[in-house]
Amino acid sequence: MDVNRRSFFGVAVASPLAAKEAASKMIEQAAQMEAGGIDLYSDSLYTGIATGGEEGPMRSIWDAIKDIGIPEWKREDLRDDARRSRTLDPDIAAMKSFSLGAKMRMQWDRNYQTLVDRAVAQTQLERVKQAFFEANPDISEY
């Protein structure tokens, strides 16, 4: 069989054995990650403090941050995310007495604060949503 760049995906789709093998490899890799102690859900942090209503020692990192503050590694991660934006808000861009570098730093600080605020609001929204679906088991989210 002649496989070139145009027929590659057709061959992959036509082979159910290839699909089965790929799926089994993904499942095996996920099992190895869990066995090695790597959590599949990256937004959880082991704190040893159980929150109300939840079972087990795992809780959201944003719940832990409310109690212990933002860890340095998470702060740097959020700062990196905030620096990805290369646009300025109109109110910052209109400041004529500031250099472009100063404006960018102001924008990045604003983006950082927005990321933190949204993450905290998202955890609160998830709690409200979870309570709603627990109170109304006949309603599906999807």
Secondary structure by P-SEA (a helix, b strand, c coil): ccccccaaaaaaaacaaaaaaaaaaaaaaaaaaaaaccccccccccccccccccccccccaaaaaacccccaaaaaaaaaaaaccccccccccccccccaaaaaaaaaaaaaaaaaaaaaaaaaaaaaaaaaaaaccccccc
